[in-house]
């Protein structure tokens, strides 16, 4: 919708936003933090899978990725 506004109006809106007393830090938002945590776990699990496929012991993988052994077993469907 903002594309329907002319340049002058868009500039006025941007200037007004800078003067607004309320600022919201998205990094403090719980849902944002949950997304970051899920993304970090997904990355750690991908790395863990590669390490395990390369012959590393599950205890070593857990130590280096920071992912609990139980989580590795469950998420990567590892028996034992």
Number of C-alpha atoms within 10 A of each C-alpha: 4 8 7 8 10 9 11 8 12 14 12 10 11 10 11 10 12 10 9 8 6 8 9 7 7 10 10 9 10 10 11 12 13 11 11 13 12 12 12 12 15 13 13 19 21 13 15 23 17 13 17 14 10 9 9 13 11 18 12 14 23 18 11 13 17 13 16 14 16 11 13 20 13 11 12 14 9 12 6 4
